[in-house]
Amino acid sequence: MLSVGLNWIYVILTTFCVGYGIAYLVEKKLHYRIRGMDSVLMAGLVAVTVYAELFSLLYKVGAVANGILLAVCAVVLFLLHRQIRRGLGDWWRETSRIKKVLLPILFLLWAYFSSRGYMAYDSDLYHAQSIRWMEEYGVVPGLGNLHERFAYNSAAFAVNALYSMKWLLGRSLHTASGFFALLLSATALELGRTWKEKKLRLADYAMIGAVYYLVTIWDEVTAPSSDYLIMCTLFFIVIKWLLCLERDSSAAGEKLVPYGLLCVAGVYALTLKLTAGLILLLVIKPAVSLIRGKRWREILLYLGLGLLVCLPWMARTVVISGWLLYPFPALDLFSVDWKMPAGPIAVDAAQIKTWGRALYDARLVDLPMHQWFPGWFSTTLSGMEKLLILGDLACILLFVIYAVFSLVKKRKENLDVLLVLATVISSYAFWQYSAPILRYGYAYVLLVDLLMAGVILQKLRRQRILYALICLYGGYKLVMMGDYIRGNYLVDAYIWQQDYGSYEVVSYELGGITFYAPAMGDRAGYDYFPAAPTQPEIELRGEGLKDGFRPVQ
């Protein structure tokens, strides 16, 4: 727990410095002030993640990468120390007393949760090894040939590798999931205004969904899984988008900047998990206005920022797999000797889909939805999850009715909300049809229900009903949290974070280098490196690991 807390202090300091530098440039060049400490930190997180991905293309992500990051932070502090002092002072004065009390409590709670808990299955399957490859080598050509899951190149592994501190501590911390949860918790504190104003705005419903999600994953965030980072990021984007709609400025120059920046954050979400790409439907709002206004310079700026965020991630995917997007072999653009064969890629993608649909047989990937949905619904979901899914299906119908009504009555004021609803519903539909494992799509499931409920309850002026339900559920979760803390306080994780799992392995040689594979099952954890579930039919491209792998010629 202590190691987690100290690590987060370092994360906060570095992401704040980088994020404040970005905020300063935005204010100077785009005449828009990024509001909120959480937004500054998120901007910093996006930037340092892109930096870690870019650095990994050149060298291992460790001491040198952190040294350069600290040097950049020092330059920002030196150049902007007066602005930073004023900005921190303003933030402190504008922050309510209750928030000043709750923020350190949240910090300690999430540090506790991140220090121990359930390690996701996939973390010991390939997340840990993916992070270690970045720590040891950065990126090597054809790494996906060693294990196809390495080709699922999530930006989440880059931020975990940057802040793992393996080079300093001799052990690899994995605190990014908990930090993203902490950041989203701080954003959700905005809910406190509802008790003062006695009403719920649409953004508050998104925050309620975020809180529901956070109190569902508190025993899992010790794992460096991309699922938690992407869900927290999606909630953050939708919440901030709705807050911007709420306080939209009348000045045309200011209106589009936050939406454009949030669309750049949407590109970042895509690099965390490719299936989150439909969040970019939100780009319709700023794009239409910018094109109508012929503001080509701003269009090029946002396109450039989006490319800056995604190009290092794409480059890593090409180096790891030989394909631009994995696992989509239809997009065949590169002829490199380390390219992963298309056949196994298709099988891997089919396995993930069928596993998510509770079919467990890749040959059934083309089974129609009406045939697999009943079995998936009845066997994989809890009672509450079934209610959420049924609510989503009902909300799709309600959305169609609301959209038709708005168009027929020419309610232009509803278009912004309709776009947000269409985005989350499209994201939900894609998740439901592809690989509907709940941890892959919790944000979509909750946002569809809560945002549609928010629209209806606002129209009916019956929000007090939701107040009562929130209080009841909140009380129940507080009891559950206390029970969880009581049941885990004896776990020896108050100094060091709970480590990855340990497994029995067997060794084999490839090109004179020792590799490891699990003696049983398919997980090897972090300690034995390099490791993969099985011994693949590959060869080294050169004399060492840094030269990468290719299929046997």
N, C-alpha and C positions, 0 to 999 in steps of 0.2 A: 504493500500500500504506500509506503514511504517512497519507494522507487517510482511508482506511478505518479504520485504528487509532484516530485521533483522533476520528472520528465515533462509533465504538463506545464510546469512553470517555464521550462525552456521552450516548449511549444508555443505557449502564449507570448513570451517575449519575442521570439523570432517571427511568428506570424503577425503579431501586432506591428512590429517595425516594418515588415514588408507590406502588410496591408495598409498601414498609414501612408507609406510612400505612394502606393497606388491611389489611395483616397486623395492625397495632395495633388497628384497629377490630374485626377478626374475633376477636382474642383477648379484647378487652374485652366485646363484645356476645354472642359465641357461645361464648366460653370454649374456644377451640381455637387452638393455636399452629401457624401455617403453618411447616412444617419445610423447611429447605433454602433456600440462596440462589437456586437456580434457580427454585423456586416463587415466591419473592418477585419475581424479575425477570419471570416469566411473568405474574403478577398485574399488575405495572406495565405490561407490554406490552399486555395486554388493555385496561387503563384508558386508556392514552394513545392507543390506536387508536380507541376509542370517542370520546374527546375530539376527535381530529382529524376524525372523521366528523361529529360534531356541529358543530364549528367551521366546517367546510366549507359547512354549510347557511347560515351567516351571513356568511362572509368567506373570502378566500383563505387557504390554509394556508402561512404563511411566518413573517416576523419577529414579527408580533403574536401568532400562535399559540404560537410558541416563547417569547416574552417572558412570556406568561401562565403557560405550563408551568413556566418557571424560577421565577416568583413563587410558585407552588404548592409547588415543591420547597423553596424557601427557608423557607416557613412550616412545612413538615414538619420540616426540619432544626432550625429554631428551637424548635419545640414538643417534638420527640421526640429531641433530641440525646443525652440521657443513655441512653435506651433503645436508640438506634441504636449508640452506643458499646459498650454491653454486648452487643448482638446481634452486632456485628461481631467483638468479642472472643471470644464463644462460638463463632462460626463458625470463626474462625482456630484456636482450640484444638482443635476437633472435626475439623478437616480434616487428613487424614494428610499426611505429608511428600511422598509420591509424588504426591498430588493437587496440592499446592502447586507442585510442579515441572511437572506436566503441564498445568495450567491456562494458564500463560503460553505454553507451547509450542503448545497448541491455539489460543490467541489469535493467535499469529503465523502459524501454518499457515493458519487460515481467513482471516486478513487477506490473506495471499498469494493464496489461491484466489479471494477475492472481488475482488481488484484486477485480475484478468485472466481470460480464459477464453472459453467459448462463450456468446454472447448469444442467448438463445432467440428463435426466429423471431417469436413473438407479441409480444415486447417491443418490437421495432421496428415491428411492425404496429399495435399499439394500447396496450400497457402504458405506453410512454414518453409518448405523447400524453395518456393518462388521468391520469398523474401531473402532467403539466404543466398540464392544465386545473385541477387542484386547487391547484397552486402559483400560478396566475395569477388564477383566479376562484372557486375553491372548487367550487361546483356551479352549473350553469346549466340552466334548463328545456329539455327536449327534446334534450339533447346526443346521445342515441342516434339521432336523425334524421340527424345528420351522419355517423355511422358506427355501425352496429348493435352492434359489439363494445364500444363505450363503455358500453352498457347492462349489460354483465357487470360489475356494480358490486362489485368485491371490496374488502374492508376492507384487503387487502394494499397497495393503492394509497394508502390514507390514511396508513398508517404509513410508507411510502416517501416520501410527500410531506412529512410532518412532519419527517423527519430527512434530507431531501435537501440542505438548506442552500443551496439556490439563491439565496436572498435575501442570504446572507453571502458565498458563494464565487464567485457568477457562473456556476456550473455545477452541474448536478444530480447529486448522488451517489445511488447505488442500492445500499445496503448491507444492507437488511433480510433478504434471503435468506441471506446469509452469517452474519448475527447469529443468526438462528433456528437455523442449522446449528451454530454455536458453542454456543448454549444447550443444544441437544439432545446435543451431544458431552459437555458438562459433566455432564449428567444420566446419560449412559451410562457415565461413569467409575465409577458405582456397581458396575459389573461387576467391578471389582477385588476385591470381597469374595469372589468365587467361588474365587479362588486361596487365600485364607486359610481359608475354610470348607469347601472341597473338595466343594461341591455347587452345583447350579443350581436356583434357585427360578423360578417361572413368570415373574416380572417380568424375570429375567435373559434369558429367551428373547426377550422383547419388546425388550430392550436390544440383543441380538445383531442382531435385525432392524433396529433403528435404526442400528447401526454399519454394517451391510451397505448400507443406504440412503445413509448419509453418504459412504461411500467410493465410491459410484456417482455422486454429484452434485458432487464437489469441483471439477470443471472447468466447472460450469454456474452456480454461485451468484452470479456477477457480474450475472446477469439479475434484474430485479425481478418475476419471475413469481410469481403466487399459488400455483402448484403446489408450490414448495419450502416455502413458509410453512405451507400446509395439511398437507402430509405430516409435517413436523416437529412441528406442533401435535398431530396425531392420535397420533403415537408418544408424545409427552410425556404426553397424557391417559391412554393405555392403560398406560404404564409406572407413572405415579403411582397409577392406580387399583389396579393389581396390588400395588404396594408397600403401599398402604393395607389391602388385604385381608390381606396378610402380617402386618402389625403391628397389626391391628385391636384397638382398646382394648376393655376389658370395660365401660368406663363408657358407658352408653347415651347420655348427653348429648354425648359426643365422637364417637361412632361415625359419625354421618351427616353431620357438617359437611364433612369433606374431599370426600365423594362429591357433596354438593350444590354445592360450589364447583367441582368438576371438571365437573359438568353445565353450570354457567354457562360454563366454558371450552369445553364442547361447543357451546354457542350461538355463542360466538366463532368456533369452527371453521366453523360454518355460514355466518357472514358472510364468511369468507375464500373459501369456495367452497360454493355451495348444495348441490352433490351430496354433501357430507360430512354431510348432515343426519341420516343413520341412526346416527351416533355417539350421538345423543340417546336411543337405546334404553336406554342405561345409566341413564337417569333412573328406570327401573322400580325399581331397588334403593332409592334414598332415598325415592321417592314412596310405595311400598307401606308402608314403615316409618313414614313421617310421617303417612300417612292412618290407619293402624291406631292410632297413638298419639294421633290427633286433635290433632296439633301444627300447628294452622291458622296460627299466627303465623309459624312457620318456612316453611311452604308458601308463604305470601304473600311472605315475604322473598326466597326463591329465585326465585319467579315474577317478582317485581319486578326482581331483578338480571338475570334473563334478558331481560326486556323492555328494560331499560336498555341492554343490550349490542346488541340487535337493532333497536330502533326507529330510531336514527339511520341505520343501514344501509338499512332499509326506506324511510325518508323519502328518502334519496338515490336509491334505485331509482325511486321514484315521480316525483321531480323530473326524473331523467334520461330515463325512458322513458314515464311515464304509467301504468305497470303496477306492481302491488304486488310481484310476483315475476317476474323475467325469466329465461328466455324461456317463460313459462307464460301465454299470453293467455286461457286459460279462466277465470282469476281476474280478472274485469273489474269493478273497483270505482270507478274514477275517470273523470270526464268532464272532461278538460282539453284545451285546444287543441293542446298539444304531444305528445299521445299518439301513439306509434309505431303504424303500421298493423299489424293482427294477421297479415295474410298474410305479409309479409317476416319477421316474427318466427318463424313456424312453419317457413319455409324455412331460416332461419339455424340453428334448433335441429336440423332434419333434416340439414343439411350437417355439423354437428359430429358427430352420431351416425354418419352414413355414413362420414365421414372416419375416425373412430375404428375402425370395423369394416372398413376397407380396401375399401370399396365405391366411394367417390368419386363418388357420384351420389345426390343428395337424393331422387330418385324411388324409390330402393330402401330407404327408411327402414323400411318395414313388412315387409321380407323376413324370414322366420322365422330364428331363431337357428341352427337346424341347417343352414341353407343358407349362411350367411355365416361361421360359426365356423371351419370347416376352412380356408378361404382366409385368414382373419385369422391363425389359428394358424401356418400354414405360411409366410406371407410377411412378417409384421411383427415376429416375435419372434426373438431370438437363441437359441442352444442352451440357455443357462442360464435364460433367461426361459421357454422351453418347459417345462423341468423344474419351474420354480416353479408354472406354471399347472396342469400335470398333478398336482402335489402338492396344489394347492388343491382340484381336483375330487375327489381321493381323500380329502382332509380333510373335505369336506362329508359324504361317506358315513360316515367314522369318527365325525364329530360326531353324526350321527343315531343311530349305534349306542351311543355314549357317553351321549347324552341319554336314550334309551330304557332303557338299563341303570340309569342313576341314578334314573329315575322309578319303574321297576319295583321296584328294591331300596330305594326311599325314602331315597336318600343325600342328605339335605338339605344336607350340607356341600359338595356339588358344585354347588349352585345358583348361587353367586356366579361360579364359573368358567364355568358354562354360559351365564350372561348375557353375560360378556365374549366368549366364543366365538360366541354367537349374533349379537352386535353386529358383530364384525369379518367374520363370514361373510355376514351380510345386506348389509353395506357392500360386500364383494367382489362379491356377486351383482348388486347394483345397478350397480356399475361395469362388470362384465363384460357386462351386457345393454345398457347405455346407450351410452357412448362409451369403449370400452376401449383408450385410449391409455395406455401404461404409466406415464407421468409423472403422469397423473391419479389413479392408484390404487396406486402402489408400496407404500404403507403397508398397504393391505388385503391385497395379494398376499402380502407377507412375513409379516404378523401371523397370517394364517390358517395358513400352513405351520408357523411356528415355535411358536405357542401350542399347536397340536394336537400337534406333535412333543414339546413340553414335557410335556404331560399324559401322553402315552404313555411317554416315557422315564422320567418320574418313577415311573410305575406299575411299569415293568420294571426300574428301578434300573440302567439302562445309560447313564448320562450321560457316562461317560469317553469313549465313542465320539464324542460331540459335542465334548468338549475337544480331541481330536486334530484333528478337522475344522476347528475354530475356529483352532487354532494354524497349521495348514497354510494356510488361507485368509488369515489375518492376515499371515503371512510373505509370501505372494504379493502382497497389496495394498500392503504396505510397499515392496516392490520397485517396483511400479507407480507408487506415489506419488513415490518418488525419481526414477524415469524421467520422470514428468510435470514435476516441479520442474526437473530438468536440461534438459528440452526447452523450458521457458518462461521461464527466468531472464533471458534477454536482452530480453524484452518490456519496453518502457519504461513500467512502471506502478508504480514504487517510490515515487513521490511522489503522483501523481494516479491515481485509479481509471480503468481502461479505460472510455472513453465509449461512448455508444450509437453505432450504425452511421450512416454518412453515405450519402445517396442523392441521385441527380439527381431534381429535381422540376420540375413545371410549375406556373404560377400561374393563378388565375382570380379574378374578383371576384364577390362576393355582397353586395348592399346597400352597395356602396362599400368593402367590407373585402376585403383580399387573403387568399385561401385557397390551399393547396398540395395537390398530388396527385403521386404518383410518376410519373416519366416512363416507367419500366418496372416491371413487377411491381406489388406492392401495399403496399410498406413505405416509410415516409417518415422513420422515426426520431424524434428529439426536437427537433432544431434548428429545423426549419421548422414554424411554428405560426401558426394552426391548420391541421392537415393531416388528410386521410382518403384511403383508397385510390382513391376515385372522386369525381366531382362529383355529389352527390345532388340530387334534385328537392325542394328545401326552400326556405324563406324565413326571414328573420329575424323574430322576434316584436316587435322594437323597433328602436331605432337602433344598438345596439351588441351585442357578443357576450354581455354579461352578461344580456341579455334572453332569450337562448336561441333555439331553432329550432323550427319546426313544419313539417309536410308542406304542400306547396303546396295552398292552398285551391281 
